[in-house]
């Protein structure tokens, strides 16, 4: 009888301690490749595995079911993981659910379908999101104006815009690059595409694209924009029906008093901004802080806001990281002047030195958007022709983690934002 009881005891002990879950820790010291961990989680969702995002638990860890192919994939991609028993998983979930802990468990339901708005022939290193999606092995579909204007955005859950000019001013590169072959070719291609799509000006065609993207968000889509795609998108919406382009951009002069004709109600995140009239100035408006910021590279950091994971899971998801202090980086649109950010937009990251806004989120209709200032989180001042960032050298990049938070965000079963 003693032997029987001992056998049952050890059987039950071994059963309760069996491996049932895989934890992808996302804290600073344990995870050797934060960026590829997102790719593992996306891969699991694409294969219909269940997954959970443990907000504020060890840097925003991911909880996956234990399966041999998941373990194998983690090893192949160099992602650190831990094996948990049922009892260990229950202990973690109980800790997270405690009212005293600013943590929450968010169920990830399905892998979002991702589209990246990018012209044909653009190199991956010209776009930080394309770069990190490729590195993390998260699949995406490149689309451009033809696809957007033919309503193909309906096929996707998440859309990225990067370093784009929706105003029809060719990125305001005129002064520095107007005589270079690539600028001349880019302008020629843009004009040909506008004509093909039935528009007499690039500015009108880009404005139509901006409105299609607006409708995608209003209808329930998720949009993530970086660098000049943030402010140029809002400017294009505010200037709908108003000619703000000078002759070197569209063949005729701008509309008289166009500044007074802007409709800020149309824009997503910015209000009361003043456009830069001079075509020789590499700026769209005073939204961008680049010429005003006076922050040295050594001190250029921004702080992520802390939100209640239980009450505000959306901004909590978007701010998950292994550090609250993120290294700054520049771009054509580096950051946003707080004076021009709408009260309806939620500020999620600011520089404490000058109060500039780096990272914002908002709702529009049934959908949501996130604007992130800067061009490449691991290339402080990316310039035309610079070599690509090698993400193998930055597998734990906090800045790139913010991008990937937005990529996985649409997979979450959402609760209403209360902030």
DATANOR-V603686 format. One line per field, one symbol per residue. phi: phi as a letter, one per 40 degrees, with the letter a starting at -180 (. if undefined). A space follows every 10 residues. Layout:
BEGIN
phi=???
END
This chain:
BEGIN
phi=.dcccccccc cccccccccb bbbccbcccc ccaccccccc ccdcccbgcc abbccgcfgg cbbbccaccc dccccccgcc abcbcdcccc ccccccccdc bcbabbccca cccbbbcacc gccdccaccd ccccccgbca bcbadccccc gccccbcbbb bafbbccgbf gfcdccbdbc dccccccccc cccccdcgbc accccccccd cccdcdcdch cbbbbbfccc cccccccccd gbcbccdccb gacccdfcdc ccbcccccbb afcbcccccc ccacaccccd cbcfbcdcbc bbbccbbccc cbccccccbd acacbbccab adbcabcdcb cccccccbab cccbgccbab aabagcbabb bbchbadbbd bcbdgccccc cccbcbcccc ccccdcccdc ccccbccbc
END
